[in-house]
Amino acid sequence: MAIKKQVIKTKPVVKVTFSIEAKEANTASVVGDFNNWNPAEGELSKLKTGTFKATFDLPKDNSFEFKYLVDGTYLNDPEADSYAYNEFAGAENSVLAL
């Protein structure tokens, strides 16, 4: 799993690339505060290497809770900036700070 951040100096956004290795998986998405936890809006594309990957423009100077959804299973990112307990989920979520 990896998160890559690219600050866009001319816009108030950060290009964030999420990637997760899941060779045996059929589907993967990143869901979080930035897309209303909607898997369709956070769909990741599967590469030939078995890694799922996508880039999203997110507003800078924000932080977002998120998780990966791989074949119906929620996973945290070990490279997240931090973690936050979420009462609704009853578990910790990964946190992305921009």
C-alpha positions as CSV (number, residue, x, y, z in Angstrom):
1,M,0.0,0.0,0.0
2,A,1.2,3.4,-0.7
3,I,0.1,7.0,-0.8
4,K,1.7,9.6,-3.0
5,K,0.9,13.3,-2.6
6,Q,1.7,16.0,-5.2
7,V,0.9,19.6,-4.3
8,I,-0.5,21.7,-7.2
9,K,0.9,25.2,-6.7
10,T,-1.7,26.9,-9.0
11,K,-4.7,25.2,-7.5
12,P,-6.0,24.6,-3.9
13,V,-5.7,20.8,-4.4
14,V,-3.3,18.0,-3.8
15,K,-3.1,15.1,-6.3
16,V,-3.2,12.0,-4.1
17,T,-2.4,8.6,-5.6
18,F,-3.6,5.6,-3.7
19,S,-2.3,2.2,-4.5
20,I,-2.7,-1.2,-2.9
21,E,-1.3,-4.6,-4.0
22,A,-4.0,-7.2,-4.2
23,K,-3.1,-9.7,-6.9
24,E,-5.9,-12.1,-6.1
25,A,-8.6,-9.4,-5.7
26,N,-11.3,-8.6,-8.3
27,T,-12.2,-5.1,-7.1
28,A,-10.7,-2.4,-4.9
29,S,-11.7,1.1,-4.0
30,V,-10.6,3.8,-1.6
31,V,-13.5,5.2,0.5
32,G,-13.5,8.0,2.9
33,D,-14.7,11.4,4.0
34,F,-13.6,12.9,0.6
35,N,-16.1,10.7,-1.4
36,N,-18.9,10.1,1.2
37,W,-17.6,6.5,1.7
38,N,-18.9,5.6,-1.8
39,P,-16.9,2.7,-3.4
40,A,-18.1,3.8,-6.9
41,E,-16.5,7.2,-6.5
42,G,-13.2,5.7,-5.2
43,E,-12.8,2.9,-7.7
44,L,-9.2,1.8,-8.3
45,S,-7.9,0.4,-11.6
46,K,-6.1,-2.9,-11.6
47,L,-2.7,-2.9,-13.2
48,K,-1.0,-5.9,-14.8
49,T,1.2,-6.2,-11.7
50,G,-1.8,-6.9,-9.5
51,T,-1.7,-3.5,-7.9
52,F,-4.8,-1.3,-7.8
53,K,-4.2,2.4,-8.3
54,A,-6.0,5.7,-8.9
55,T,-5.3,9.5,-8.4
56,F,-7.8,11.9,-7.0
57,D,-7.7,15.7,-6.6
58,L,-8.4,16.5,-2.9
59,P,-8.6,20.0,-1.3
60,K,-5.4,20.9,0.5
61,D,-5.2,21.9,4.1
62,N,-7.6,19.2,5.1
63,S,-7.5,15.8,6.7
64,F,-9.6,12.8,5.7
65,E,-10.4,9.5,7.3
66,F,-10.3,6.6,4.7
67,K,-10.0,2.9,4.2
68,Y,-9.4,0.6,1.2
69,L,-12.3,-1.7,0.3
70,V,-10.9,-4.9,-1.3
71,D,-13.4,-7.5,-2.4
72,G,-15.8,-6.4,0.4
73,T,-13.1,-6.2,3.1
74,Y,-12.1,-2.9,4.7
75,L,-8.3,-2.4,5.2
76,N,-6.3,0.4,6.7
77,D,-3.1,1.7,5.0
78,P,0.0,1.1,7.1
79,E,1.6,4.2,5.5
80,A,-1.3,6.5,6.6
81,D,-0.3,9.8,8.3
82,S,-2.2,8.6,11.4
83,Y,-5.2,6.7,12.6
84,A,-8.5,7.8,14.2
85,Y,-11.1,5.7,16.1
86,N,-14.5,6.1,14.4
87,E,-17.5,5.4,16.6
88,F,-19.7,4.7,13.5
89,A,-17.4,2.0,12.2
90,G,-16.4,0.8,15.7
91,A,-12.8,0.6,14.4
92,E,-9.8,2.8,13.5
93,N,-9.6,4.4,10.1
94,S,-6.5,5.6,8.3
95,V,-6.1,9.4,8.2
96,L,-4.7,11.4,5.3
97,A,-3.3,14.9,6.1
98,L,-2.9,17.3,3.3
